[in-house]
Amino acid sequence: MLHVVTGADRNHFATPLAQMHRDRKSVFIDRLGWRLPVTDGEFEIDQFDSDAAVYLLATDDQGTHTGSLRLLPTVGPHLLSEVFSDLCDAGVPRGSDIWEITRLCTAPNLADPRSTRQALLLGVVEYALLAGIRRYTCVTHVPYLNAVLAVGWNCAPLGLPREDAGVTVGAIAIDMTPETLSLVRGRTGQTASVLNWDNRRAA
Amino acid sequence: MAFSDVDQFVKSSARLTEMAELKSLLCDAAEALGFNYVALVHHIHFTTPEAAARSVQVVDYPEAWHAVVAERGYFTDDPVLAACQRSAAAFLWSDLPKLLPMTARQTEILETAATCGLAEGFTVPVNVPGEFLGSCSFGLATGRNLAHQALPAAQYIGCFAFEAARRIQELKRLHDCAPRAQPVPRLTQRQFDCIVLAAQGRSDWHIGQLLGIASDTVHQHIETAKRRFGVASRTELVVRALFDSQITFGDILR
């Protein structure tokens, strides 16, 4: 199940959110070696995990975190504006209809990470249409760029990539239109909505 | 190359419908980046015309090099393709000895390339999950100097060109009503562990001891993987998994 978790809903999702921060540490720090701060020795939490963040949080039948991503409004501080603004050639794109995607991850040791990734992909497009988001921005490692482009949606680079801590990173924008949802649903063979807004059915 | 040129390339390539147009656009971009040659390829050695039709092959390399590759069968141990299995990050061909333990034949391949006029190059590996590995390589003619400052732009040109090629290929497939490419079967973590150990010559019993599972279970993992790949023997399974880059020589020989 894929939940929309806003700042006001955090208390309903305390357990899977804690698992999310633990899984983010395993994936980004332990496995990928990103230099990020660790909280209490087991959680990856940064300054953008604020009330402004909206999480798309996937859980299994037991309510355990299986994958997630973080959405931030670009009118406030976000990764691209605060850390990677030099990746944008013509300034950081900002606006109420532009949001940033960060911290996409699936739980380590999932038997089938593909279905979770697929749900997150469908969810992020659905959420855009429901929340009036016309464009996502994100910072990506260039080795992952083609996996993002291969979805077939409209992607534009925002500036030239550069080296950062041994890997090449770049900023891109992804346009969201009703056609994007048809495209992604067609590719995944999915017809129904994946997002769950009913927070009482949380873990 | 300025960012505006990269942006223009992305916009232009997204509109193309013919591979020949993409080749021409990509050759111009390679030149603007300070390179002389370019190759946008899926790492697949064609055994059938169907396989060739499903893959991306946009190549502008010296004629002399094409002839040598075909004659000496260089494809299978090309060090550039081997490095793409190990490195997700883009690399210079002159850095290859740092990326992989070069065999005598691989050293010979690089030296031969230089004599054919391909002295140095920059390769951007392209990995789309569930598909064959690919890459975009930019080649430099012998005697020309590398423009290091162009490499970030070259990475983006390579990535976006590859996606444009995938899209054109898909259009063509729809137009020809050709069957969709079968996705490459993926190994589970356990199948991967068992195949790597089997490739090291270990018995089911020994593999089971190392992984803490029963030897029957090891047998089952390997049999399931053989069925998925449609191969009859363990040797074929190892070769096929190596070919698809699902296991690497580094995994086996470590």
Interface residues (C-beta under 8 A of the other chain):
Chain A: D89 N109 R114 V142 P143 L145 N146 A147 L149 A150 G152 N154 A156 P157 G159 L160 P161 R162 V167 T168 G170
Chain B: F3 S4 V6 D7 V10 K11 A14 A88 A89 A90 V124 P125 V126 N127 V128 P129 E131 G134 P152 A153 Q155 Y156 C159 F160 F162 E163 R166 R167 Q189
